[in-house]
Amino acid sequence: MTDQDLTWVKPDFENIPTNMECTAYSE
């Protein structure tokens, strides 16, 4: 993950059930 990914992750973090979704978008 990069800082750019974290930029959109931070505001939506609470809405994401698990970090697996984040991984999916990252790929």
Summary of the structure (lengths in Angstrom):
residues: 27
radius of gyration: 8.2
end to end distance: 9.3
largest distance: 20.5
contacts: 45
relative contact order: 0.22
helix: 78%
strand: 0%
